[in-house]
């Protein structure tokens, strides 16, 4: 199914959860925030949040600057 991830079109398997998407992208859960369709998804809900075709996902990584 097709989703939009950080502005880019991506194909994911049906039944993909937020935590599986992170795993597939090789991203660590540390220091990131995720929104699905403009709704923040807390890390305690990533394993329970199923993605659907057409979803828009934004993954933001915290970075320290100076």
PyMOL Python script that loads the backbone (N, CA, C, O; Angstrom):
from pymol import cmd

cmd.read_pdbstr("""\
ATOM      1  N   UNK A   1       0.839  -1.172   0.000  1.00  0.00           N
ATOM      2  CA  UNK A   1       0.000   0.000   0.000  1.00  0.00           C
ATOM      3  C   UNK A   1       0.885   1.236   0.000  1.00  0.00           C
ATOM      4  O   UNK A   1       2.039   1.185   0.425  1.00  0.00           O
ATOM      5  N   UNK A   2       0.346   2.326  -0.471  1.00  0.00           N
ATOM      6  CA  UNK A   2       1.121   3.557  -0.613  1.00  0.00           C
ATOM      7  C   UNK A   2       0.858   4.495   0.559  1.00  0.00           C
ATOM      8  O   UNK A   2      -0.290   4.751   0.923  1.00  0.00           O
ATOM      9  N   UNK A   3       1.951   5.008   1.148  1.00  0.00           N
ATOM     10  CA  UNK A   3       1.881   6.027   2.184  1.00  0.00           C
ATOM     11  C   UNK A   3       2.795   7.173   1.764  1.00  0.00           C
ATOM     12  O   UNK A   3       3.550   7.055   0.799  1.00  0.00           O
ATOM     13  N   UNK A   4       2.721   8.261   2.484  1.00  0.00           N
ATOM     14  CA  UNK A   4       3.662   9.358   2.289  1.00  0.00           C
ATOM     15  C   UNK A   4       4.485   9.469   3.561  1.00  0.00           C
ATOM     16  O   UNK A   4       3.944   9.657   4.651  1.00  0.00           O
ATOM     17  N   UNK A   5       5.798   9.352   3.412  1.00  0.00           N
ATOM     18  CA  UNK A   5       6.710   9.399   4.551  1.00  0.00           C
ATOM     19  C   UNK A   5       7.637  10.587   4.383  1.00  0.00           C
ATOM     20  O   UNK A   5       8.455  10.624   3.464  1.00  0.00           O
ATOM     21  N   UNK A   6       7.507  11.551   5.268  1.00  0.00           N
ATOM     22  CA  UNK A   6       8.309  12.776   5.205  1.00  0.00           C
ATOM     23  C   UNK A   6       8.280  13.387   3.808  1.00  0.00           C
ATOM     24  O   UNK A   6       9.308  13.822   3.288  1.00  0.00           O
ATOM     25  N   UNK A   7       7.098  13.415   3.210  1.00  0.00           N
ATOM     26  CA  UNK A   7       6.896  14.069   1.927  1.00  0.00           C
ATOM     27  C   UNK A   7       7.172  13.216   0.705  1.00  0.00           C
ATOM     28  O   UNK A   7       6.966  13.671  -0.421  1.00  0.00           O
ATOM     29  N   UNK A   8       7.633  11.988   0.900  1.00  0.00           N
ATOM     30  CA  UNK A   8       7.955  11.103  -0.221  1.00  0.00           C
ATOM     31  C   UNK A   8       7.021   9.899  -0.241  1.00  0.00           C
ATOM     32  O   UNK A   8       6.674   9.351   0.805  1.00  0.00           O
ATOM     33  N   UNK A   9       6.626   9.499  -1.428  1.00  0.00           N
ATOM     34  CA  UNK A   9       5.761   8.335  -1.589  1.00  0.00           C
ATOM     35  C   UNK A   9       6.553   7.064  -1.296  1.00  0.00           C
ATOM     36  O   UNK A   9       7.672   6.890  -1.780  1.00  0.00           O
ATOM     37  N   UNK A  10       5.961   6.184  -0.499  1.00  0.00           N
ATOM     38  CA  UNK A  10       6.594   4.915  -0.118  1.00  0.00           C
ATOM     39  C   UNK A  10       5.581   3.794  -0.241  1.00  0.00           C
ATOM     40  O   UNK A  10       4.380   4.011  -0.083  1.00  0.00           O
ATOM     41  N   UNK A  11       6.064   2.604  -0.521  1.00  0.00           N
ATOM     42  CA  UNK A  11       5.233   1.394  -0.520  1.00  0.00           C
ATOM     43  C   UNK A  11       5.553   0.612   0.747  1.00  0.00           C
ATOM     44  O   UNK A  11       6.720   0.384   1.064  1.00  0.00           O
ATOM     45  N   UNK A  12       4.513   0.203   1.471  1.00  0.00           N
ATOM     46  CA  UNK A  12       4.682  -0.655   2.646  1.00  0.00           C
ATOM     47  C   UNK A  12       3.668  -1.785   2.557  1.00  0.00           C
ATOM     48  O   UNK A  12       2.664  -1.685   1.851  1.00  0.00           O
ATOM     49  N   UNK A  13       3.940  -2.845   3.273  1.00  0.00           N
ATOM     50  CA  UNK A  13       3.028  -3.991   3.291  1.00  0.00           C
ATOM     51  C   UNK A  13       1.803  -3.685   4.139  1.00  0.00           C
ATOM     52  O   UNK A  13       1.877  -2.931   5.110  1.00  0.00           O
ATOM     53  N   UNK A  14       0.678  -4.277   3.761  1.00  0.00           N
ATOM     54  CA  UNK A  14      -0.522  -4.185   4.593  1.00  0.00           C
ATOM     55  C   UNK A  14      -0.188  -4.755   5.965  1.00  0.00           C
ATOM     56  O   UNK A  14       0.556  -5.729   6.069  1.00  0.00           O
ATOM     57  N   UNK A  15      -0.730  -4.159   7.006  1.00  0.00           N
ATOM     58  CA  UNK A  15      -0.459  -4.618   8.362  1.00  0.00           C
ATOM     59  C   UNK A  15       0.778  -4.004   8.988  1.00  0.00           C
ATOM     60  O   UNK A  15       1.148  -4.363  10.105  1.00  0.00           O
ATOM     61  N   UNK A  16       1.426  -3.080   8.284  1.00  0.00           N
ATOM     62  CA  UNK A  16       2.613  -2.423   8.826  1.00  0.00           C
ATOM     63  C   UNK A  16       2.214  -1.495   9.971  1.00  0.00           C
ATOM     64  O   UNK A  16       1.274  -0.709   9.857  1.00  0.00           O
ATOM     65  N   UNK A  17       2.948  -1.605  11.068  1.00  0.00           N
ATOM     66  CA  UNK A  17       2.746  -0.714  12.208  1.00  0.00           C
ATOM     67  C   UNK A  17       3.843   0.347  12.203  1.00  0.00           C
ATOM     68  O   UNK A  17       4.824   0.239  11.468  1.00  0.00           O
ATOM     69  N   UNK A  18       3.664   1.359  13.025  1.00  0.00           N
ATOM     70  CA  UNK A  18       4.664   2.424  13.108  1.00  0.00           C
ATOM     71  C   UNK A  18       6.020   1.850  13.514  1.00  0.00           C
ATOM     72  O   UNK A  18       7.038   2.215  12.925  1.00  0.00           O
ATOM     73  N   UNK A  19       6.054   0.965  14.501  1.00  0.00           N
ATOM     74  CA  UNK A  19       7.348   0.421  14.922  1.00  0.00           C
ATOM     75  C   UNK A  19       8.003  -0.429  13.839  1.00  0.00           C
ATOM     76  O   UNK A  19       9.229  -0.436  13.724  1.00  0.00           O
ATOM     77  N   UNK A  20       7.219  -1.140  13.050  1.00  0.00           N
ATOM     78  CA  UNK A  20       7.777  -1.930  11.941  1.00  0.00           C
ATOM     79  C   UNK A  20       8.308  -1.020  10.831  1.00  0.00           C
ATOM     80  O   UNK A  20       9.302  -1.344  10.182  1.00  0.00           O
ATOM     81  N   UNK A  21       7.651   0.102  10.618  1.00  0.00           N
ATOM     82  CA  UNK A  21       8.139   1.073   9.635  1.00  0.00           C
ATOM     83  C   UNK A  21       9.506   1.604  10.062  1.00  0.00           C
ATOM     84  O   UNK A  21      10.421   1.699   9.244  1.00  0.00           O
ATOM     85  N   UNK A  22       9.642   1.947  11.331  1.00  0.00           N
ATOM     86  CA  UNK A  22      10.933   2.414  11.839  1.00  0.00           C
ATOM     87  C   UNK A  22      12.006   1.353  11.649  1.00  0.00           C
ATOM     88  O   UNK A  22      13.117   1.653  11.213  1.00  0.00           O
ATOM     89  N   UNK A  23      11.670   0.127  11.976  1.00  0.00           N
ATOM     90  CA  UNK A  23      12.610  -0.985  11.816  1.00  0.00           C
ATOM     91  C   UNK A  23      13.020  -1.141  10.355  1.00  0.00           C
ATOM     92  O   UNK A  23      14.202  -1.316  10.056  1.00  0.00           O
ATOM     93  N   UNK A  24      12.055  -1.078   9.450  1.00  0.00           N
ATOM     94  CA  UNK A  24      12.338  -1.230   8.019  1.00  0.00           C
ATOM     95  C   UNK A  24      13.230  -0.109   7.499  1.00  0.00           C
ATOM     96  O   UNK A  24      14.016  -0.315   6.574  1.00  0.00           O
ATOM     97  N   UNK A  25      13.110   1.071   8.090  1.00  0.00           N
ATOM     98  CA  UNK A  25      13.911   2.224   7.667  1.00  0.00           C
ATOM     99  C   UNK A  25      15.243   2.297   8.406  1.00  0.00           C
ATOM    100  O   UNK A  25      16.059   3.176   8.133  1.00  0.00           O
ATOM    101  N   UNK A  26      15.463   1.371   9.344  1.00  0.00           N
ATOM    102  CA  UNK A  26      16.717   1.349  10.088  1.00  0.00           C
ATOM    103  C   UNK A  26      16.855   2.499  11.067  1.00  0.00           C
ATOM    104  O   UNK A  26      17.964   2.950  11.353  1.00  0.00           O
ATOM    105  N   UNK A  27      15.722   2.977  11.585  1.00  0.00           N
ATOM    106  CA  UNK A  27      15.740   4.114  12.505  1.00  0.00           C
ATOM    107  C   UNK A  27      15.619   3.653  13.948  1.00  0.00           C
ATOM    108  O   UNK A  27      14.850   2.744  14.261  1.00  0.00           O
ATOM    109  N   UNK A  28      16.378   4.281  14.809  1.00  0.00           N
ATOM    110  CA  UNK A  28      16.281   4.033  16.239  1.00  0.00           C
ATOM    111  C   UNK A  28      15.111   4.827  16.804  1.00  0.00           C
ATOM    112  O   UNK A  28      14.806   5.920  16.328  1.00  0.00           O
ATOM    113  N   UNK A  29      14.469   4.281  17.805  1.00  0.00           N
ATOM    114  CA  UNK A  29      13.336   4.965  18.431  1.00  0.00           C
ATOM    115  C   UNK A  29      13.791   6.131  19.305  1.00  0.00           C
ATOM    116  O   UNK A  29      12.983   6.976  19.690  1.00  0.00           O
ATOM    117  N   UNK A  30      15.045   6.170  19.607  1.00  0.00           N
ATOM    118  CA  UNK A  30      15.574   7.203  20.505  1.00  0.00           C
ATOM    119  C   UNK A  30      15.593   8.576  19.827  1.00  0.00           C
ATOM    120  O   UNK A  30      16.146   8.740  18.740  1.00  0.00           O
ATOM    121  N   UNK A  31      14.984   9.545  20.485  1.00  0.00           N
ATOM    122  CA  UNK A  31      15.066  10.927  20.029  1.00  0.00           C
ATOM    123  C   UNK A  31      14.219  11.271  18.821  1.00  0.00           C
ATOM    124  O   UNK A  31      14.526  12.230  18.112  1.00  0.00           O
ATOM    125  N   UNK A  32      13.155  10.511  18.565  1.00  0.00           N
ATOM    126  CA  UNK A  32      12.302  10.847  17.430  1.00  0.00           C
ATOM    127  C   UNK A  32      10.857  11.023  17.873  1.00  0.00           C
ATOM    128  O   UNK A  32      10.426  10.505  18.903  1.00  0.00           O
ATOM    129  N   UNK A  33      10.135  11.765  17.066  1.00  0.00           N
ATOM    130  CA  UNK A  33       8.693  11.935  17.248  1.00  0.00           C
ATOM    131  C   UNK A  33       8.029  11.553  15.937  1.00  0.00           C
ATOM    132  O   UNK A  33       8.587  11.770  14.862  1.00  0.00           O
ATOM    133  N   UNK A  34       6.835  10.983  16.031  1.00  0.00           N
ATOM    134  CA  UNK A  34       6.124  10.519  14.838  1.00  0.00           C
ATOM    135  C   UNK A  34       4.699  11.045  14.854  1.00  0.00           C
ATOM    136  O   UNK A  34       4.007  11.001  15.871  1.00  0.00           O
ATOM    137  N   UNK A  35       4.282  11.545  13.697  1.00  0.00           N
ATOM    138  CA  UNK A  35       2.890  11.955  13.512  1.00  0.00           C
ATOM    139  C   UNK A  35       2.316  11.165  12.346  1.00  0.00           C
ATOM    140  O   UNK A  35       2.968  10.996  11.316  1.00  0.00           O
ATOM    141  N   UNK A  36       1.104  10.690  12.515  1.00  0.00           N
ATOM    142  CA  UNK A  36       0.369  10.014  11.450  1.00  0.00           C
ATOM    143  C   UNK A  36      -0.875  10.852  11.185  1.00  0.00           C
ATOM    144  O   UNK A  36      -1.720  11.033  12.061  1.00  0.00           O
ATOM    145  N   UNK A  37      -0.969  11.358   9.961  1.00  0.00           N
ATOM    146  CA  UNK A  37      -2.099  12.215   9.577  1.00  0.00           C
ATOM    147  C   UNK A  37      -2.272  13.381  10.556  1.00  0.00           C
ATOM    148  O   UNK A  37      -3.375  13.669  11.021  1.00  0.00           O
ATOM    149  N   UNK A  38      -1.146  14.043  10.853  1.00  0.00           N
ATOM    150  CA  UNK A  38      -1.107  15.233  11.720  1.00  0.00           C
ATOM    151  C   UNK A  38      -1.452  14.963  13.178  1.00  0.00           C
ATOM    152  O   UNK A  38      -1.720  15.901  13.929  1.00  0.00           O
ATOM    153  N   UNK A  39      -1.449  13.701  13.593  1.00  0.00           N
ATOM    154  CA  UNK A  39      -1.697  13.342  14.995  1.00  0.00           C
ATOM    155  C   UNK A  39      -0.432  12.692  15.552  1.00  0.00           C
ATOM    156  O   UNK A  39       0.053  11.699  15.011  1.00  0.00           O
ATOM    157  N   UNK A  40       0.099  13.260  16.638  1.00  0.00           N
ATOM    158  CA  UNK A  40       1.280  12.676  17.271  1.00  0.00           C
ATOM    159  C   UNK A  40       0.922  11.292  17.810  1.00  0.00           C
ATOM    160  O   UNK A  40      -0.124  11.100  18.430  1.00  0.00           O
ATOM    161  N   UNK A  41       1.812  10.335  17.561  1.00  0.00           N
ATOM    162  CA  UNK A  41       1.635   8.975  18.080  1.00  0.00           C
ATOM    163  C   UNK A  41       2.730   8.745  19.118  1.00  0.00           C
ATOM    164  O   UNK A  41       3.916   8.738  18.786  1.00  0.00           O
ATOM    165  N   UNK A  42       2.332   8.559  20.361  1.00  0.00           N
ATOM    166  CA  UNK A  42       3.302   8.304  21.427  1.00  0.00           C
ATOM    167  C   UNK A  42       4.014   6.977  21.220  1.00  0.00           C
ATOM    168  O   UNK A  42       3.450   6.034  20.664  1.00  0.00           O
ATOM    169  N   UNK A  43       5.250   6.918  21.669  1.00  0.00           N
ATOM    170  CA  UNK A  43       6.053   5.708  21.446  1.00  0.00           C
ATOM    171  C   UNK A  43       5.427   4.463  22.063  1.00  0.00           C
ATOM    172  O   UNK A  43       5.669   3.355  21.584  1.00  0.00           O
ATOM    173  N   UNK A  44       4.635   4.620  23.106  1.00  0.00           N
ATOM    174  CA  UNK A  44       3.980   3.455  23.710  1.00  0.00           C
ATOM    175  C   UNK A  44       2.892   2.883  22.807  1.00  0.00           C
ATOM    176  O   UNK A  44       2.417   1.771  23.037  1.00  0.00           O
ATOM    177  N   UNK A  45       2.496   3.634  21.784  1.00  0.00           N
ATOM    178  CA  UNK A  45       1.451   3.172  20.860  1.00  0.00           C
ATOM    179  C   UNK A  45       1.982   2.751  19.491  1.00  0.00           C
ATOM    180  O   UNK A  45       1.199   2.330  18.639  1.00  0.00           O
ATOM    181  N   UNK A  46       3.277   2.853  19.260  1.00  0.00           N
ATOM    182  CA  UNK A  46       3.820   2.544  17.940  1.00  0.00           C
ATOM    183  C   UNK A  46       3.518   1.116  17.504  1.00  0.00           C
ATOM    184  O   UNK A  46       3.192   0.884  16.339  1.00  0.00           O
ATOM    185  N   UNK A  47       3.620   0.161  18.415  1.00  0.00           N
ATOM    186  CA  UNK A  47       3.393  -1.247  18.056  1.00  0.00           C
ATOM    187  C   UNK A  47       1.928  -1.531  17.754  1.00  0.00           C
ATOM    188  O   UNK A  47       1.612  -2.518  17.089  1.00  0.00           O
ATOM    189  N   UNK A  48       1.030  -0.673  18.238  1.00  0.00           N
ATOM    190  CA  UNK A  48      -0.409  -0.880  18.049  1.00  0.00           C
ATOM    191  C   UNK A  48      -1.002  -0.021  16.943  1.00  0.00           C
ATOM    192  O   UNK A  48      -2.180  -0.161  16.616  1.00  0.00           O
ATOM    193  N   UNK A  49      -0.203   0.861  16.365  1.00  0.00           N
ATOM    194  CA  UNK A  49      -0.725   1.795  15.370  1.00  0.00           C
ATOM    195  C   UNK A  49      -0.491   1.246  13.966  1.00  0.00           C
ATOM    196  O   UNK A  49       0.624   1.287  13.445  1.00  0.00           O
ATOM    197  N   UNK A  50      -1.562   0.732  13.366  1.00  0.00           N
ATOM    198  CA  UNK A  50      -1.493   0.205  12.003  1.00  0.00           C
ATOM    199  C   UNK A  50      -1.566   1.345  11.006  1.00  0.00           C
ATOM    200  O   UNK A  50      -2.355   2.276  11.164  1.00  0.00           O
ATOM    201  N   UNK A  51      -0.740   1.261   9.987  1.00  0.00           N
ATOM    202  CA  UNK A  51      -0.790   2.243   8.909  1.00  0.00           C
ATOM    203  C   UNK A  51      -1.801   1.792   7.865  1.00  0.00           C
ATOM    204  O   UNK A  51      -2.036   0.598   7.679  1.00  0.00           O
ATOM    205  N   UNK A  52      -2.389   2.761   7.194  1.00  0.00           N
ATOM    206  CA  UNK A  52      -3.366   2.484   6.140  1.00  0.00           C
ATOM    207  C   UNK A  52      -2.925   3.188   4.867  1.00  0.00           C
ATOM    208  O   UNK A  52      -2.192   4.176   4.916  1.00  0.00           O
ATOM    209  N   UNK A  53      -3.372   2.679   3.738  1.00  0.00           N
ATOM    210  CA  UNK A  53      -3.072   3.316   2.463  1.00  0.00           C
ATOM    211  C   UNK A  53      -3.494   4.774   2.490  1.00  0.00           C
ATOM    212  O   UNK A  53      -4.595   5.100   2.933  1.00  0.00           O
ATOM    213  N   UNK A  54      -2.621   5.647   2.016  1.00  0.00           N
ATOM    214  CA  UNK A  54      -2.914   7.072   1.983  1.00  0.00           C
ATOM    215  C   UNK A  54      -2.478   7.826   3.219  1.00  0.00           C
ATOM    216  O   UNK A  54      -2.553   9.055   3.246  1.00  0.00           O
ATOM    217  N   UNK A  55      -2.019   7.115   4.256  1.00  0.00           N
ATOM    218  CA  UNK A  55      -1.560   7.800   5.462  1.00  0.00           C
ATOM    219  C   UNK A  55      -0.367   8.695   5.150  1.00  0.00           C
ATOM    220  O   UNK A  55       0.441   8.407   4.268  1.00  0.00           O
ATOM    221  N   UNK A  56      -0.284   9.783   5.897  1.00  0.00           N
ATOM    222  CA  UNK A  56       0.841  10.713   5.800  1.00  0.00           C
ATOM    223  C   UNK A  56       1.587  10.646   7.127  1.00  0.00           C
ATOM    224  O   UNK A  56       1.047  10.989   8.179  1.00  0.00           O
ATOM    225  N   UNK A  57       2.837  10.198   7.058  1.00  0.00           N
ATOM    226  CA  UNK A  57       3.648  10.009   8.253  1.00  0.00           C
ATOM    227  C   UNK A  57       4.807  10.988   8.222  1.00  0.00           C
ATOM    228  O   UNK A  57       5.492  11.131   7.209  1.00  0.00           O
ATOM    229  N   UNK A  58       5.015  11.657   9.341  1.00  0.00           N
ATOM    230  CA  UNK A  58       6.165  12.542   9.499  1.00  0.00           C
ATOM    231  C   UNK A  58       6.995  12.005  10.653  1.00  0.00           C
ATOM    232  O   UNK A  58       6.485  11.779  11.751  1.00  0.00           O
ATOM    233  N   UNK A  59       8.282  11.804  10.391  1.00  0.00           N
ATOM    234  CA  UNK A  59       9.219  11.379  11.421  1.00  0.00           C
ATOM    235  C   UNK A  59      10.208  12.517  11.611  1.00  0.00           C
ATOM    236  O   UNK A  59      10.876  12.945  10.670  1.00  0.00           O
ATOM    237  N   UNK A  60      10.289  13.000  12.847  1.00  0.00           N
ATOM    238  CA  UNK A  60      11.170  14.117  13.167  1.00  0.00           C
ATOM    239  C   UNK A  60      12.210  13.622  14.157  1.00  0.00           C
ATOM    240  O   UNK A  60      11.877  13.002  15.167  1.00  0.00           O
ATOM    241  N   UNK A  61      13.474  13.901  13.858  1.00  0.00           N
ATOM    242  CA  UNK A  61      14.570  13.508  14.724  1.00  0.00           C
ATOM    243  C   UNK A  61      15.067  14.720  15.492  1.00  0.00           C
ATOM    244  O   UNK A  61      15.345  15.766  14.906  1.00  0.00           O
ATOM    245  N   UNK A  62      15.177  14.575  16.812  1.00  0.00           N
ATOM    246  CA  UNK A  62      15.717  15.653  17.642  1.00  0.00           C
ATOM    247  C   UNK A  62      17.224  15.716  17.427  1.00  0.00           C
ATOM    248  O   UNK A  62      17.914  14.697  17.436  1.00  0.00           O
ATOM    249  N   UNK A  63      17.715  16.933  17.234  1.00  0.00           N
ATOM    250  CA  UNK A  63      19.154  17.138  17.056  1.00  0.00           C
ATOM    251  C   UNK A  63      19.575  18.335  17.881  1.00  0.00           C
ATOM    252  O   UNK A  63      18.850  19.322  18.006  1.00  0.00           O
ATOM    253  N   UNK A  64      20.744  18.221  18.429  1.00  0.00           N
ATOM    254  CA  UNK A  64      21.270  19.332  19.202  1.00  0.00           C
ATOM    255  C   UNK A  64      22.087  20.215  18.278  1.00  0.00           C
ATOM    256  O   UNK A  64      22.911  19.731  17.502  1.00  0.00           O
ATOM    257  N   UNK A  65      21.855  21.483  18.368  1.00  0.00           N
ATOM    258  CA  UNK A  65      22.593  22.418  17.516  1.00  0.00           C
ATOM    259  C   UNK A  65      23.356  23.414  18.365  1.00  0.00           C
ATOM    260  O   UNK A  65      23.322  23.394  19.595  1.00  0.00           O
ATOM    261  N   UNK A  66      24.033  24.269  17.658  1.00  0.00           N
ATOM    262  CA  UNK A  66      24.779  25.254  18.437  1.00  0.00           C
ATOM    263  C   UNK A  66      25.289  26.358  17.599  1.00  0.00           C
ATOM    264  O   UNK A  66      25.940  27.270  18.109  1.00  0.00           O
TER     265      UNK A  66
END
""", "prot")
cmd.dss("prot")
cmd.show_as("cartoon", "prot")
cmd.util.cbc("prot")
cmd.orient("prot")
